[in-house]
Amino acid sequence: MSEEVPVNEEPTINEETISGIWTGIQDWFMNEEMWIAIAIGAIRILLILVIGRVIIWAVNKLLNHMILNRTTTRLHIETRRVQTVGRLLKNVVNYVVYFITLLLILSEFHINLGPIIAGAGVVGLAIGFGAQSLVKDVITGFFIILEDQFSVGDFIQTGTFKGTVEVIGLRATRLTSWTGEVYIIPNGSIVEVTNYSLRNSLAVLDVSIAYEEDIDHATEIIKNTIEHVHHENMTKTPEVLGVHALGQSEVIIRVIAECLPNTHFVVARLLNAEIKKSLDAHGIEIPYPKMVTYYKGERGGAQQDGA
């Protein structure tokens, strides 16, 4: 007698099950309290985002107003720091407000913020140990701005890099040289800085005249010439200091002119040109190297040709 092997029957979904699922879906969609809670949550999140943006706009506006109202100080430091300090403070405000906004949005989803904040602290500590150079760059950048070592628009030299400061960030500083090269320097590597824009510049000219010339007469001509030279970058009338040195073939007379920061090159070029014209007009010789050539004549005698 053979035994019948039971056949596994596939589970079937009866109409009652389908009806129950459909009823559950309808109840879920028709749950007014749930939709009210979702709407309230969405409105709260939207309000949080709007309030965050308003706070950022208001604080940035206030910072601009406070900085611009302090542009007339004794050393005119604030005028140079408007862009630098303003950009830094705006970035700090943006990051803080965005972080708080994110925490508030997460709290709307009933997420426990305690572990998140604690975890962020641990992650931040780990990143701090792993990115010491980055932390050094940020700290150095903060003190560069706080101590006003240099600002956007200043002409500085640090190490072998020289140029105009275009951007001061928390991590790096960007310089542009007068020939167009752009240098991006990590703030942590900025050890010594020469700032050519903090004070007025001094154009220094060394004018050479021949030993055969009358020093007093030459000095008087130079003095009369520079007194009539005017330029928008000059802050004082140029002056003759007198005989600066006695060279091998010339007497060196030093002339100085105080001018606006980092404009001494332009002023020096102008004064050099005017002094040269005046000395030539009065017949005063400016020494220059001369070459004497000796060559043999037809009869073997040496002849001299001066050039």
C-alpha positions, 0 to 999 in steps of 0.5 A: 500500500503506497503512502500519499506524500503531502504536497506543499500548497502555496499560501494564498491571499484571500479577499479578507487579507487584501481588504485588511491591507487596503483598509490599513492604507486608507486609515493611514492616509485618512489619519488627520492627526498624523498629517497635521503633525507632519504639516506642523513639523514641515512648517517648523523646519521651514521656519528654522531654515528661514530664521537661520537665513535671516540671522545670517543676513542680519549679522552680516549687515551689522558687521558691515555697518560696524566695520565701515563706521570705523574706517577713520582711525589714527593709523587708518588700519580699519580701512585696510581690514574691512574686507579681511575681517569682514570675510572672516567674521561672515564665514564664522557666523555662517558655519555656526548658524548652519550647525545650529540649524542642522541640530534643530532640524534633527531634533524635529525628527526626535533624534537624540542630539546628545550622542551626536554632539558627543560623537562630533567632539570625539571625531573633532579630537581625532581630526585634530590629532590627525591634521595638526598642520591644518590646525596650525594653519588655521590658528596662525591665520586667526592670529594674522588677522587678529594682530593685523600683521597684514591685510587684503591689498597690502604688499608684503614679503614672506620668505622668498615670496613677494606680492600683493595680498589678494585673500587671507583665509583661515588655512592659506594666504594668496599673494599676486606678484607684480608680474602676475604670478599667484602664490598660495602660502599655508598660514602655518609656514608664514614665520616672518613678514615684511609689510611694505604698506603699513607706513609711507615709503621712502624713495632713495636716489644716489646721484653720481657726479664727476670729481671735476665738478663743483659739488656745491653747484651740482647740489644746488642744481639738484635741489632746485630741480626736485623742488619743482617736481610734483607727483600725487604719491609724494607726501613731502617735498624731496630733499638733498641729504648731501654727499653720501659717499666717495666712489672710485670715479664719482661723488655720490649725492643722496636724494630722498622723497617720502611718498605713499606706501609702496609708491617709491618706485614710481617716484624714484623713476620720475626724480631720476629722469628730471635730475638727469635732464637738469644736469645735462642742461647745466653741463654737469658730467655724470661719470660712466665707464669708458673703454680705451682701445689700443691698436697697431698702426701701419709702421708698428706704432701703437695708436690710442682710440678712446671711446 
